[in-house]
């Protein structure tokens, strides 16, 4: 496909935006080439400024579970905008959103809205430290919880894509309060909690890690972690920024039968607009100002446009058969890609849960970051560009998840499978 206008825009962007992009993974560094620039998006498709159309499996990196620009969300945002785009004052819709989240997620008794997943995770960590009066937190390598200083230690997502799991500018004194373990390793958990469990304020994790590709918790692993945290008075923080309301109306914790102490949300609860939230047990949440000593604030928190879009999204998800449809589409895609890879003789680990998926070019199972890092990145880059030429847009990194939406059709999935079969044969 020819993209002269995208190439010209990227050249201009390089002169005034660091790296030409406003979020690193968009730069195509992991796959090579020049990123395209979007002109518009609708349903399951995006169109670039050169007029090329793509079936989109990035979906704004997760929020577009109903597809792009669904009428219900557009109408809700327009109605909200007519009443004002920002207040900085309490308004009824933010109460409605809080009640909705608490009703959908039993572990959340109280919730506070903010502006991004990064804010939500940052605030949840501060709250856990304030509540427990402990400083150290535990995270897992490859899990990305936003770009707050104490969480950019062996992170996933864009940091991993660019080959820098850590970040310059993070003081060593901050990082020393963050311990890191491999995911799906119960022995490492046991050893760590035996050595220092009583000093840990919190464990934060993605219940389904989706920032180093996508891998699933092994049977019993999350339950074992929950037992250890309870035994040592350590809070368990579920980062459901991606999985919240995507893997089911109660999120990954409902699907996997886990009850965390705190949960972080984002993406879907804003319907594609900037949003974040964190919530959990009332006794913990009441440590927040103005009731308690843990400070957190935000001028745009509970923004009326984001809340309106989020409520409209939740209405659509709760009232219809969205999750059953997404599961059916996901199974169709999984079966088709696996068949195509076998026919082409290309080793691919296609991993999926609900409407989230990832394809690693590897012959072995992928259960943690170390496994993901041994996958064939050159093959992935060739596959990515081959699919892009076929009009299929996947995440431009082997360490990002793909997302389905209710706007995708069985025909879209079949078209994608056929394209993958052609591309895989050429690898």
C-alpha positions as CSV (number, residue, x, y, z in Angstrom):
1,X,0.0,0.0,0.0
2,X,1.2,3.5,-0.8
3,X,1.3,6.0,2.1
4,X,2.9,9.2,0.9
5,X,0.8,11.5,3.1
6,X,1.6,9.4,6.2
7,X,5.3,9.5,5.4
8,X,5.1,13.3,4.9
9,X,3.3,13.7,8.2
10,X,5.7,11.6,10.1
11,X,8.6,13.6,8.7
12,X,6.9,16.8,10.0
13,X,6.1,15.1,13.4
14,X,9.8,14.2,13.9
15,X,10.6,17.9,13.8
16,X,8.3,18.8,16.7
17,X,7.4,15.7,18.6
18,X,10.0,13.4,20.3
19,X,10.3,10.4,18.0
20,X,7.4,11.7,16.0
21,X,4.8,10.1,18.3
22,X,3.0,10.8,21.5
23,X,3.3,7.2,22.8
24,X,6.4,5.2,22.0
25,X,4.9,1.9,20.6
26,X,3.2,3.9,17.8
27,X,6.6,4.6,16.2
28,X,6.9,1.1,14.6
29,X,10.4,0.7,16.1
30,X,9.7,-2.9,16.9
31,X,8.7,-3.8,13.4
32,X,10.5,-1.2,11.3
33,X,9.0,1.2,8.7
34,X,7.0,4.3,9.0
35,X,3.7,4.5,11.0
36,X,0.5,5.4,9.2
37,X,-1.6,8.3,10.3
38,X,-5.3,7.8,10.8
39,X,-7.9,10.0,9.2
40,X,-11.0,8.4,10.7
41,X,-12.3,5.2,12.3
42,X,-15.7,3.5,12.3
43,X,-16.8,0.1,13.4
44,X,-14.0,-2.4,13.1
45,X,-12.0,-0.3,10.6
46,X,-9.7,2.6,10.4
47,X,-8.8,4.6,7.4
48,X,-5.4,6.3,7.0
49,X,-4.8,9.8,5.5
50,X,-3.9,8.1,2.1
51,X,-7.3,6.4,1.9
52,X,-6.2,2.9,2.8
53,X,-8.7,0.9,5.0
54,X,-7.7,-1.7,7.6
55,X,-9.5,-4.2,9.8
56,X,-8.4,-3.0,13.2
57,X,-7.4,-5.3,16.0
58,X,-5.8,-2.7,18.2
59,X,-9.0,-0.9,19.1
60,X,-7.4,2.1,20.7
61,X,-5.3,-0.5,22.8
62,X,-8.5,-1.9,24.3
63,X,-11.2,0.7,24.9
64,X,-13.0,0.2,21.6
65,X,-14.9,-3.0,22.7
66,X,-18.0,-1.8,20.8
67,X,-15.9,-0.7,17.8
68,X,-15.0,2.8,16.7
69,X,-17.6,5.6,17.0
70,X,-20.6,3.6,18.0
71,X,-23.8,5.6,17.8
72,X,-24.7,5.2,21.5
73,X,-21.4,6.6,22.6
74,X,-21.5,9.5,20.1
75,X,-24.9,10.5,21.3
76,X,-24.0,10.3,25.0
77,X,-20.9,12.4,24.5
78,X,-22.8,15.0,22.4
79,X,-25.6,15.3,25.0
80,X,-23.0,15.6,27.8
81,X,-21.0,18.3,25.9
82,X,-24.1,20.4,25.5
83,X,-24.2,20.6,29.3
84,X,-20.5,21.5,29.7
85,X,-17.2,19.8,28.8
86,X,-15.7,20.1,32.3
87,X,-16.9,21.2,35.7
88,X,-14.3,20.5,38.4
89,X,-17.5,20.2,40.6
90,X,-19.3,17.0,41.6
91,X,-22.0,16.0,39.1
92,X,-24.6,13.2,39.0
93,X,-23.0,11.1,36.3
94,X,-19.8,10.4,38.3
95,X,-22.0,9.1,41.1
96,X,-23.8,6.9,38.6
97,X,-20.4,5.6,37.3
98,X,-19.2,4.8,40.8
99,X,-22.4,3.0,41.7
100,X,-22.2,1.0,38.4
101,X,-18.6,-0.1,39.1
102,X,-19.3,-1.1,42.7
103,X,-22.4,-3.1,41.6
104,X,-20.5,-4.9,38.8
105,X,-17.3,-5.7,40.8
106,X,-18.1,-7.2,44.3
107,X,-14.6,-6.5,45.6
108,X,-15.1,-2.8,45.0
109,X,-17.0,-1.1,47.8
110,X,-15.9,2.4,47.0
111,X,-14.2,3.8,43.9
112,X,-12.5,7.1,42.9
113,X,-12.3,8.3,39.3
114,X,-9.1,9.8,37.8
115,X,-7.8,10.4,34.3
116,X,-5.7,7.4,33.2
117,X,-4.6,3.9,34.1
118,X,-1.2,5.3,35.1
119,X,-2.9,7.6,37.6
120,X,-5.0,4.8,38.9
121,X,-2.1,2.4,39.6
122,X,0.1,5.2,41.0
123,X,-2.7,6.2,43.4
124,X,-3.5,2.6,44.4
125,X,0.2,2.1,45.3
126,X,0.3,5.2,47.4
127,X,-2.9,4.2,49.1
128,X,-1.6,0.7,49.9
129,X,1.5,2.2,51.4
130,X,-0.5,4.7,53.4
131,X,-2.9,2.0,54.7
132,X,-0.3,-0.6,55.6
133,X,2.4,1.9,56.7
134,X,4.9,-0.2,54.7
135,X,7.1,1.0,51.8
136,X,7.9,-2.0,49.6
137,X,5.8,-3.3,46.8
138,X,6.1,-6.4,44.6
139,X,5.4,-6.5,40.9
140,X,6.1,-9.0,38.1
141,X,8.5,-8.7,35.2
142,X,6.7,-7.8,32.0
143,X,3.7,-6.4,33.8
144,X,3.1,-2.7,32.9
145,X,1.2,-0.5,35.3
146,X,1.8,2.9,33.8
147,X,4.8,5.1,33.8
148,X,4.9,6.2,37.5
149,X,8.5,6.1,38.8
150,X,8.2,3.2,41.2
151,X,6.4,1.0,38.6
152,X,8.9,1.4,35.7
153,X,11.0,-1.5,36.9
154,X,11.1,-4.5,34.5
155,X,8.0,-3.1,32.8
156,X,6.3,-4.3,29.7
157,X,4.4,-2.4,27.0
158,X,6.3,0.3,25.2
159,X,9.3,0.2,27.5
160,X,9.8,-3.5,26.6
161,X,9.1,-2.9,22.9
162,X,11.9,-0.4,22.8
163,X,14.3,-2.7,24.5
164,X,14.4,-0.7,27.8
165,X,12.4,-2.5,30.5
166,X,13.5,0.2,32.9
167,X,13.6,4.0,32.4
168,X,16.2,6.7,32.8
169,X,15.1,9.4,35.2
170,X,13.9,6.9,37.9
171,X,16.0,7.4,41.0
172,X,17.6,4.3,42.4
173,X,16.1,5.2,45.8
174,X,12.6,4.8,44.3
175,X,13.4,1.6,42.5
176,X,14.8,-0.1,45.6
177,X,11.3,-0.1,47.1
178,X,10.0,-2.3,44.2
179,X,10.7,-6.0,44.2
180,X,10.2,-7.9,41.0
181,X,9.4,-11.6,40.4
182,X,8.8,-13.8,37.4
183,X,5.1,-14.5,36.7
184,X,3.7,-18.0,37.2
185,X,6.5,-19.0,39.5
186,X,4.9,-20.1,42.9
187,X,8.3,-21.1,44.3
188,X,9.6,-17.6,43.8
189,X,6.5,-16.3,45.6
190,X,7.0,-18.6,48.5
191,X,10.7,-17.6,48.9
192,X,9.9,-13.9,48.7
193,X,7.1,-14.0,51.2
194,X,9.1,-16.1,53.6
195,X,12.0,-13.6,53.5
196,X,10.1,-10.3,53.5
197,X,6.4,-10.8,53.3
198,X,5.7,-8.8,56.5
199,X,7.4,-5.7,54.9
200,X,5.4,-5.7,51.7
201,X,2.7,-3.1,51.4
202,X,1.2,-4.5,48.3
203,X,1.5,-6.9,45.3
204,X,0.3,-5.3,42.1
205,X,-0.3,-7.5,39.0
206,X,-2.2,-7.8,35.8
207,X,-4.4,-10.8,36.5
208,X,-3.9,-11.6,32.8
209,X,-0.5,-10.1,31.8
210,X,-1.1,-8.3,28.5
211,X,1.8,-5.9,28.1
212,X,4.4,-8.5,27.1
213,X,2.1,-10.1,24.6
214,X,-0.5,-12.2,26.4
215,X,0.0,-15.1,28.8
216,X,-2.4,-16.6,31.3
217,X,-2.0,-17.5,34.9
218,X,-1.4,-21.1,35.5
219,X,-4.0,-23.1,37.5
220,X,-3.8,-22.3,41.2
221,X,-1.2,-19.5,40.9
222,X,-3.5,-16.5,41.6
223,X,-5.2,-18.4,44.5
224,X,-1.8,-19.1,46.0
225,X,-0.8,-15.5,45.7
226,X,-4.0,-14.4,47.4
227,X,-3.4,-16.8,50.3
228,X,0.1,-15.4,50.8
229,X,-0.9,-11.8,50.8
230,X,-3.7,-12.4,53.3
231,X,-1.3,-14.3,55.6
232,X,1.2,-11.4,55.6
233,X,-1.2,-8.5,55.7
234,X,-0.1,-7.4,52.2
235,X,-2.7,-5.8,50.0
236,X,-3.4,-7.4,46.6
237,X,-3.9,-4.8,43.8
238,X,-5.5,-6.1,40.5
239,X,-4.5,-4.0,37.5
240,X,-7.6,-4.4,35.4
241,X,-7.0,-1.3,33.2
242,X,-7.1,-3.6,30.2
243,X,-9.2,-6.5,31.4
244,X,-11.9,-4.6,33.4
245,X,-15.2,-5.0,31.6
246,X,-13.5,-6.6,28.7
247,X,-13.2,-10.2,29.9
248,X,-16.6,-10.0,31.4
249,X,-18.8,-7.5,33.2
250,X,-17.0,-8.2,36.5
251,X,-13.6,-8.2,34.8
252,X,-10.8,-10.8,35.0
253,X,-11.3,-11.1,38.7
254,X,-14.8,-12.4,38.2
255,X,-13.8,-14.7,35.4
256,X,-10.8,-16.1,37.4
257,X,-12.6,-16.1,40.8
258,X,-10.2,-13.8,42.6
259,X,-11.0,-11.1,45.2
260,X,-8.3,-8.4,45.4
261,X,-8.2,-5.7,48.0
262,X,-7.9,-2.9,45.4
263,X,-8.6,-2.7,41.6
264,X,-7.4,-0.3,39.0
265,X,-9.6,0.5,36.0
266,X,-9.3,2.5,32.7
267,X,-10.0,2.2,29.0
268,X,-13.5,0.7,28.7
269,X,-15.1,2.7,31.5
270,X,-14.3,5.9,29.5
271,X,-15.7,4.6,26.2
272,X,-12.5,5.7,24.4
273,X,-12.1,9.0,26.3
274,X,-9.3,9.5,28.8
275,X,-10.2,7.9,32.1
276,X,-9.0,5.9,35.1
277,X,-10.4,4.7,38.4
278,X,-9.3,2.7,41.4
279,X,-11.4,1.1,44.1
280,X,-11.7,-1.6,46.7
281,X,-12.5,-2.2,50.3
282,X,-14.2,0.7,52.0
283,X,-11.8,0.7,55.0
284,X,-8.8,1.1,52.6
285,X,-10.5,3.7,50.3
286,X,-11.5,5.8,53.3
287,X,-7.8,6.5,53.9
288,X,-8.0,8.9,50.9
289,X,-8.3,12.6,51.4
290,X,-10.5,14.3,52.4
291,X,-11.3,11.5,54.9
292,X,-7.8,10.2,55.5
293,X,-4.1,11.1,55.2
294,X,-3.4,9.8,51.7
295,X,-3.6,12.6,49.1
296,X,-4.9,12.2,45.6
297,X,-6.6,14.7,43.3
298,X,-7.3,15.7,39.7
299,X,-8.9,18.7,38.1
300,X,-10.5,16.6,35.3
301,X,-11.3,13.5,37.5
302,X,-14.8,12.4,36.7
303,X,-14.8,14.4,33.5
304,X,-18.5,14.5,32.3
305,X,-17.6,13.5,28.7
306,X,-15.6,10.5,29.7
307,X,-18.2,9.4,32.3
308,X,-21.0,9.7,29.8
309,X,-19.1,7.6,27.2
310,X,-18.3,5.0,29.8
311,X,-21.8,4.7,31.1
312,X,-23.1,4.3,27.5
313,X,-20.5,1.6,26.9
314,X,-21.5,-0.3,30.1
315,X,-25.2,0.0,29.1
316,X,-24.4,-1.8,25.8
317,X,-22.3,-4.4,27.4
318,X,-24.7,-5.3,30.2
319,X,-27.9,-5.3,28.2
320,X,-26.9,-7.4,25.2
321,X,-25.0,-10.6,24.3
322,X,-21.7,-8.8,23.8
323,X,-19.5,-11.2,25.7
324,X,-20.9,-14.3,24.1
325,X,-20.4,-12.7,20.7
326,X,-16.8,-11.8,21.5
327,X,-16.1,-15.3,22.7
328,X,-17.4,-16.8,19.5
329,X,-15.4,-14.4,17.3
330,X,-12.3,-15.1,19.4
331,X,-12.6,-18.8,19.1
332,X,-13.1,-18.4,15.3
333,X,-9.9,-16.3,15.1
334,X,-7.9,-18.7,17.3
335,X,-8.9,-21.8,15.4
336,X,-8.2,-20.2,12.0
337,X,-4.8,-18.8,12.9
338,X,-3.7,-22.0,14.5
339,X,-4.8,-24.0,11.4
340,X,-3.0,-21.5,9.1
341,X,0.2,-21.7,11.0
342,X,0.2,-25.5,11.0
343,X,-0.5,-25.6,7.3
344,X,2.4,-23.2,6.7
345,X,4.7,-25.1,9.0
346,X,5.4,-22.0,11.1
347,X,5.6,-22.4,14.9
348,X,3.1,-20.0,16.5
349,X,1.8,-19.9,20.0
350,X,-1.6,-18.2,19.6
351,X,-2.8,-17.3,23.1
352,X,-6.3,-16.0,23.8
353,X,-8.8,-15.3,26.6
354,X,-12.1,-13.9,25.6
355,X,-11.6,-11.0,23.2
356,X,-7.9,-10.6,23.9
357,X,-5.2,-12.4,22.0
358,X,-1.5,-12.6,21.0
359,X,0.5,-14.6,18.5
360,X,4.1,-15.4,19.5
361,X,6.4,-16.9,16.9
362,X,7.7,-19.6,19.1
363,X,7.7,-23.4,19.3
364,X,7.3,-23.5,23.1
365,X,4.5,-22.4,25.5
366,X,4.7,-18.8,26.7
367,X,3.9,-18.5,30.4
368,X,6.1,-15.5,31.5
369,X,8.3,-12.7,30.2
370,X,11.4,-14.9,29.8
371,X,9.5,-17.2,27.4
372,X,8.1,-14.2,25.4
373,X,11.6,-12.8,24.9
374,X,12.7,-15.9,23.1
375,X,10.0,-15.6,20.4
376,X,11.2,-14.8,16.9
377,X,10.8,-11.0,16.6
378,X,12.0,-10.9,13.0
379,X,9.2,-13.3,12.0
380,X,6.7,-11.2,13.8
381,X,7.9,-8.0,12.0
382,X,7.6,-9.7,8.7
383,X,4.1,-11.0,9.6
384,X,3.0,-7.6,10.8
385,X,4.0,-5.9,7.6
386,X,2.5,-8.7,5.5
387,X,-0.8,-8.4,7.3
388,X,-0.7,-4.6,7.0
389,X,-0.3,-4.9,3.2
390,X,-3.4,-7.2,3.3
391,X,-5.4,-4.5,5.1
392,X,-5.2,-6.0,8.6
393,X,-3.8,-3.8,11.4
394,X,-2.3,-5.6,14.3
395,X,-0.3,-4.1,17.2
396,X,3.1,-3.0,15.9
397,X,5.0,-5.0,18.5
398,X,5.3,-8.7,19.5
399,X,4.8,-7.6,23.1
400,X,1.3,-6.2,22.8
401,X,-2.1,-7.9,22.9
402,X,-4.8,-7.7,20.2
403,X,-8.4,-6.8,20.8
404,X,-11.7,-7.9,19.3
405,X,-14.8,-5.7,19.3
406,X,-18.5,-6.4,18.8
407,X,-18.2,-4.5,15.5
408,X,-16.1,-7.3,14.0
409,X,-18.1,-9.8,12.0
410,X,-17.4,-13.4,11.2
411,X,-16.6,-12.2,7.7
412,X,-13.9,-9.9,9.1
413,X,-12.4,-12.8,11.0
414,X,-12.5,-15.1,8.0
415,X,-10.8,-12.4,5.9
416,X,-8.1,-12.0,8.5
417,X,-7.5,-15.8,8.7
418,X,-7.2,-16.0,4.9
419,X,-4.8,-13.1,4.9
420,X,-2.7,-14.7,7.6
421,X,-2.6,-18.0,5.7
422,X,-1.1,-16.2,2.7
423,X,1.4,-14.2,4.8
424,X,2.5,-17.2,6.9
425,X,3.3,-19.2,3.7
426,X,5.7,-16.5,2.7
427,X,7.6,-16.4,6.0
